[in-house]
Every structure is written in structure tokens, then in C-alpha cells.
Amino acid sequence: MAIHVDSEIGRLRRVLIHRPGDEIVRMTQHDLSRMLFDDILAPTETQREHDVMVDIMRAAGAEVIAFADLLQSALESAPSAEIETLVDAACERAGADGISAELAAWPAARLAYAMIAGAYWDEFSRDGASLTRLRDELESPRPMALRPVPNLMFMRVPCVALYDRVLVGRMATGARAREPLIVAFALRWAPTAAAPLEFAEDDVARDAAFRSVEGGDVMVLSPRTLMIGCSERTTPQTIERLATEALFSDHAGLESIYAVMMPHMRSVMHLDTILTQIDRKLFLGHAPLIAGGDAQLEVFRLQRDRRPELVQGATVLDVLREEVGDDVELVPCGGTDPLFQEREQWTDGANAVAIAPGCILLYARNTHTVATLVEHHGFVQSMLSVVVPQEQRDAIVQEGIARPRTVFTFTGSELSRARGGGRCLTMPLERESVTP
């Protein structure tokens, strides 16, 4: 599979997604904190909202690849030794003692399902039952040996396509530790994929500070420039290590990496929760953090064979103007009212994904953000929802993609409660290069 992502806005040609399934059904209110959720989701409505997003991308001409199918294909094709290595690592990270040999022998379809939705202890033989299992059975009538990964719908986070290869992430939380393993495995071994990987070695023995980087923090500004959020999920040690060990050595054209120093807050867990690119010279962002003021974020520049240096006195917006052009504008998420800036940043108003320059997807609930795009930046709103028939959706998308600027809004009442927007939910694998 050819990987080509040298911008955030080039026409989308191929994208990896995961339709939420039984992994969100198997999560109860007792799992919320451990699974990084604020509430349990309504499964059917969540799937319908996700389907609308996928329909928009397909109608716009993108090939949409379903991760569950890709993983099953990889398990059918990979050598048994590689499958055993994957299962051993997954069980180790899950604290699932004594089941890896039996689990690795499951048929590909069943194993793919278990890697995502989890598996119960009673699906395994009782031979040599571990103390872990015995304890779990005391606490629950049907305990899980392998817990589900309900965050997997946010495909951008465990791995991210970068230029001509896929960067394998390192998750900051145990709830998501299994995700990079299975995504990287699928992209490596599925016959239709075989994507080149970087930063892929298993370094779980290292201190977490040196192995925490998530795809939501990585932004491709151009073939020569990256921006990475130094957030609660991505550490400064890992950014510097990544730059030295992989990025500068693997990408000859890469000149600068900007590290944005972000507060350690759940509401701004990744860079793309406060900033996304939506057109050649247009960004959507949380103005109090991006454009200056009391909450201004510091930015450091990393360059090949040089020590990191502070970009003195510069806001994130200043850096964008320096790298992308003096005429770069910031669209304030939530408009100019501080109340709605805060509210709509929380509901992913800054987390848009571009399917072409100036054509973006955004949750309809972010009404002040959409109004700002329409009233001040020349966007036309195209509204889609779960009740609009697919034929009509396709026609709306075709009309919208032909305009210079369109914001496709879709129902995201359930998806937004999981704390992630269109960019989080999609992992572009191929984009057209953007002409000046």
C-alpha cells in the first residue's frame, strides 16, 4: 500500500477507519475512568453517526478501509510466529495471564474480534487456572480476560501516516496500550497493506517518558515541516527521541519540527483538540491557546543535528504564519464569545478533518464554529444526518465538494461524548499533494 501524506488538507484518496462495535457495548459505567470515557455510548446511534461520516468520505471519492477487515486479513496471512508474538504482547499489556497460547490458536476471525472487543475468561479452558483468573471470578459473574478497546474508533491515535510511511505510536495509558500493536500488525501483514512502518520497535521496557507519543499530536504542515503537541499524551522525551531516531533520519526533506508546549488537561489531550488545518492558509483552532493572550503556548523548534530552541515570543499562530505564509488566518472555534469557545472546544469544534482543501467535516452541534466559517470565511454548510437517505447524502456531497469551501456537518451527539472529532476518527493513508 502506497502511503502518501504530506499535508493535512490534500484531496483524500485512502483512509483507514474503525466502525465502533461490541467493544463499546462491553463497556459499563463502572469502566468509564479506566477506559478514558465520560459516559457510556448508545451503540446503534454511535454506529449510525459514524456511518454518515464514512458515507461523506466515500461520496467524495476516498477509498475507505475498515480496520476490522484489515486485521482479520493480516491474521490470515501472517506467519504463526508473528501471530504468537502479537498475542503474547497483547496479553502482557492486558495483564491477561496464562491464555496467550490458547488465544493465538483461535481462527483468524475470532482472534481479530477478541483483539478489539475483548474475550471472557470462560472462553478459555480451566487447565492451570491462574491466580489472576481466580481473583477476577470472585469479583464478577462473567469477568473478562482481555478487556475491549473502545477507543479504537479514534484511528488517528495509535498510528499515523506520515509522508511515505506509518509512525507507530506509544500510548500514554494502559487502556489503549494494545491499539498500536494491532494496528501496526494489520498494516504490516495484510496482503493489501504491507505499509512501511517507522519507530516500530517494541520498547515497552523503557520508562514511559521515553515512549509516549500519540497520533493526535502529530500535524503535517508541509513536506519540510511538522508540528507536534507536547501534551498529556506525548512527552518531550519522546518527541526528541522520535526526531533523532526516526523523523530526521527517515525523511531527508524534513527541516523543522515544532513542539507545542500544551497544558496537561483532558480537554486538550492532543494538539488536534485545539488546532486543525482546513484550507491552504486557513486553520481552525482554540484562539485563547493558539493566537496569544494570557494562555499563550510556548513553541520550541527542533532541527537536524541542533539542540531544541525556544521560538522567542511567538504564538502558535506566529509559527504557522512563518512556515505556511504571512496570510494564514485562524478561525476561532466557537466564534469570538469566550463562553462558546470553551464549550465548542470541548465538543471537538476545533477537530475538523479535511477531505480536500476547503472541504471539511465537523459535528453539527458546534453551531457557533459553523456560523463563523459561513459568515466570515466563505464556507457553505452542507448538513447531513442519519435520517437523510444515502442517495441524497451522495448528491449533497457531490454538490459540496465542487464548491471552493464547504463544511459538511453531521450528527455527532454520541461520537462527541467519546471526546474526539472527525480528525481523531480518521487515519488518512493517501492524500493528493497540494499545489501552491
BELLIN-V484193 format. One record per helix or strand. SS is the DSSP state (H for helix, E for strand). FROM is the first residue (numbers start at 1). TO is the last residue. Records with the same first field share a line. If there is no record, write none. Layout:
BEGIN
SS = FROM-TO ; FROM-TO
END
This chain:
BEGIN
E = 4-5 ; 12-17 ; 63-66 ; 119-120 ; 144-146 ; 159-163 ; 165-168 ; 170-170 ; 197-198 ; 213-213 ; 218-222 ; 225-230 ; 256-261 ; 275-279 ; 282-285 ; 299-303 ; 309-310 ; 329-332 ; 353-356 ; 359-363 ; 380-384 ; 406-410 ; 427-431
H = 22-25 ; 29-35 ; 43-59 ; 67-77 ; 80-94 ; 100-104 ; 108-117 ; 121-123 ; 131-139 ; 150-153 ; 155-158 ; 174-189 ; 208-210 ; 215-217 ; 236-250 ; 266-268 ; 271-273 ; 287-290 ; 316-324 ; 338-346 ; 367-377 ; 390-401 ; 415-418 ; 422-425
END
